[in-house]
């Protein structure tokens, strides 16, 4: 706008001195000298939009030139002007039609610079239409409207300063034409008023059209940016939904499946692409959706999917904003949900039990100490000694339960270090064998002598092995002469894992019990707390190890701890604890 003022002021001051054409040419030359030939950043529209508008403008110019030429040569316009003006108008119209045809075909060529083409063509339009206005000697033939329209189009395609320059030329032409056609019959007032209105309209139209073009460009850029952002978010959302472990199905109002992620596809039995009807794939899930539509607030029950025989807990979400989709169905694996519920209840119960265990520990220690003092009394009889032994045994059992509950409530993080497993297990086997001197037990350790390094918390590995061996001793065969328990270490270099196996010759575990033995508070012994194997698995998972069991009735049980082999020095300690 500042540069526009610098251009308009010389034109106004030079109007009275007869220097208007020279000043306007200088202003036009100064504009082109400020920009490099390939710099079109000041233009309102982008290259693609400019090319599109220029093509429409070329068609419009050709139609206008043909209509004006037909009206002039068919003498449909006012021919009251002199012969020289008629000849000039004919020459200008012939040039205009040739000019329109040239630009119409030149826009079809490759590597056309539409910014320059718009500048040259609109400048020529202004001068040609101005010449026609002077030749016809009046604005009543529609030339004024064409000048106003061309000024507005120039403001859409060209920078504001050059658009205002062209609009100024059009306005001054109309005013000059009104002065040139002065007659002594007092029509000068009406002609000047009409020319002034056309001139003001051309200037205002140029400013408004240029601002609208810039606003349109800004909004287009914002829309393109938002479109790119939404496209990226859509891809991210699609990737998230596709990789979700929870199954997601989108159905329309006819229960036709529109979208299904991988988890849902596996839960639905890997159907083909053509199978899209929900009642065909899973009638039970379809019935659950129908019941939900009748009662949106009803509690959902687990559903057994027929194709995969997977038990899921469905949840439904309505989509009222989009008529194509009826609902979103989330399929959560019921086993995972139940396991999480168990873990949550165990953690809550462990915290509560831990606080209670702290209160029990002190009176239990006092009771055990009193039983020891009573046992050392010289006046105690044999029958009373049996009662003291019962008190001590049950106090010891209660103390073990308290220790398990406290350990469960603490859930300490592991502090892994590089452990030479073959050395650790030899020392542990000797320690365990020494602790069983009062028990009739055949304990054997078969440990591969090759160096076996693992990353594990020593104290937690010790606790885990003690619990598994105590469990094996408690369940070792009582029918045979001697119960047998084995501690075996095997390694597999190809897979990169080693396995610690603890086996017994007990009665084995039934298939029903195999699915429950790692659940908290589940036990088959009257004296057990049901926390030993659960804590052992928790200790293994905290160290990224896997605890499994296999057993057959009458063949004993075998617990396996699968650990990854490590590389490094045994004195190296892991810096980051593993949760």
C-alpha positions, 0 to 999 in steps of 0.5 A, a space after each residue: 500500500 505504501 508503494 501504491 501511494 508513491 505511484 498514485 501521487 505522481 499521477 495526480 500531480 502530473 495530470 495537470 502538466 500533461 505528463 500522465 503517460 510518462 509517469 504511468 510508464 515509469 511506475 510500471 517500469 519501476 514495478 518490473 525492475 523491483 522483482 526478478 523475472 522468476 519471482 512471483 511471490 507477490 501474486 495473490 494466487 498459486 501457479 495452479 489457480 492462476 493457470 486455471 483462472 487465466 484459461 477461463 479468462 482467455 475463453 471469456 476474452 474470446 467470447 467478448 471480442 467476438 460479440 463486440 466485433 459482431 455487434 460493431 460490424 453488424 451495425 448493432 451499436 451506435 454508429 453516429 461517430 465520425 468515420 475516423 473513429 469508426 475505422 479506429 474502432 474496427 481496427 481495435 476490434 480486429 486486433 482484439 479478436 486476434 489477440 484473444 485467439 493468440 492467448 487462447 492457443 498460447 495458454 495450451 503450450 507447455 512451459 507457459 508462464 501464466 503469471 506473465 501471461 496474466 500480466 501481459 493479457 490484462 494490461 492489453 485488455 485495459 488498453 484495448 477496452 480503453 481505446 474502444 471506449 474512446 473510439 465509441 465515445 460513450 460508456 453506454 455500450 457496456 465498455 465501462 462495465 467491461 473495464 470495471 470487470 477487467 480491473 477486478 480480474 486484474 486484482 485477483 491475478 496480479 499484485 495490488 499495485 499493478 492492479 491499481 495502476 491498471 484500474 487507474 488507467 481505466 478510470 482516467 480513460 473513462 473520465 478523459 472520454 467524458 471530457 473529450 465528448 463535451 458538447 455545449 448542450 450541458 450533458 457534461 455533468 451527466 457524462 462526468 458523473 457516469 464516468 466518475 462512478 465507473 472509475 470509483 467502482 473500478 478502483 474499489 472493485 480492484 481493492 476488494 477483489 485483491 483482498 478476497 484473492 489473498 484471503 482465499 489463498 490464505 484459507 486455501 493454504 490453511 485448508 491444505 495444511 489441515 488436510 495434510 495434518 488430518 491425513 497424517 493423523 488418520 494414518 496414525 489412528 489407522 496404525 494404532 487401531 490396526 495394532 491394538 490388541 483389543 478387537 475393533 469392529 465398525 458396523 452400519 445400521 444394517 449390521 454390515 461390517 465396514 471396518 475391522 482391525 487385525 485383532 478382531 479379524 483373528 478373534 472372528 476366525 480370520 473371515 474372508 473379505 466377502 464375509 461382511 454380515 455380522 449375524 453370519 460371522 457371529 450370531 451371538 455377537 449380533 444378538 448382543 448388539 441387538 440387546 444393547 440397542 434396546 438397552 444402552 446401559 445394560 451390563 454386557 456379558 462375555 460372548 463366545 465367538 463361534 468361528 474362533 471359540 474365543 470368549 470376549 467381553 464386548 463393549 458398544 459405542 454409538 456413532 450418531 454423527 455418521 449415518 453410515 456407521 451404526 456402532 463401534 464394537 470393542 472385543 476384549 479377550 475375557 481371559 486377559 480381562 479376568 487376569 487383570 482383575 485378578 492381579 488388581 484384586 491380588 495387589 489390593 489384597 496384598 496391601 491390606 494383608 501386608 498391613 495386617 501381617 505386620 500386626 500379626 508378626 509381633 504377637 506371633 514372635 512372642 508366642 513362638 518365644 514363649 513356646 521355646 522357653 516352655 520347652 526348655 523348662 525342666 518341669 515340663 512333662 512329655 505330654 505337654 511337650 507334644 503340645 509345645 511342638 504343635 504350637 511351634 509348628 503352627 507358629 512356624 507355618 503362620 510365620 511362613 504365611 506372613 512372610 509370603 504376604 509381606 513379600 507379595 505386598 512389597 513387590 520389590 524391583 529386580 536388580 539384575 546382575 550377570 550371574 554364572 548360573 552353573 556356580 550359583 546352582 552348585 552352591 544353592 544345591 549344597 545349601 538346600 541339601 544341608 537344610 534337609 538333613 532331618 528329612 528323608 529325601 533323595 535330592 539330586 542336582 544335574 548341572 551342566 559344567 559349561 559356563 552359563 551366564 544369565 542376567 538375573 537378581 540373585 536374591 530373587 532367583 534364590 527365593 524363586 528356587 527355594 519356593 519351587 523346591 519346597 513345593 516339590 518336597 511337599 508333593 514328592 511321593 509318600 507312597 514310595 520308600 524315598 521321595 525324589 527331587 531333581 534340580 537340572 540345568 540344561 542349555 541350548 546355544 542355538 536358541 540362546 536360552 537355558 532351562 532350570 528344571 525342578 522335578 519330583 516323583 509326586 502324584 502329578 497335577 491334573 489338567 484342571 489344576 494345571 490352569 489354576 496352580 499359578 493363581 494366588 491363594 490356590 492350594 491343594 494342601 491344607 497347610 498351604 497359603 496358595 502364594 508360593 507358586 504365584 510369587 515364584 512366577 512374579 519373580 520370574 516375570 520381574 527378571 524377564 524369565 518364563 516359568 512353566 509346568 508340565 505334568 501327568 497324573 502319576 508321573 510327577 511334576 516338572 517346573 521349568 524356568 526358561 532364561 536368556 543366555 547373556 554375554 559379558 563378564 560375571 563381575 558386571 552388574 546391570 545399571 538399570 533395574 528391570 521392573 
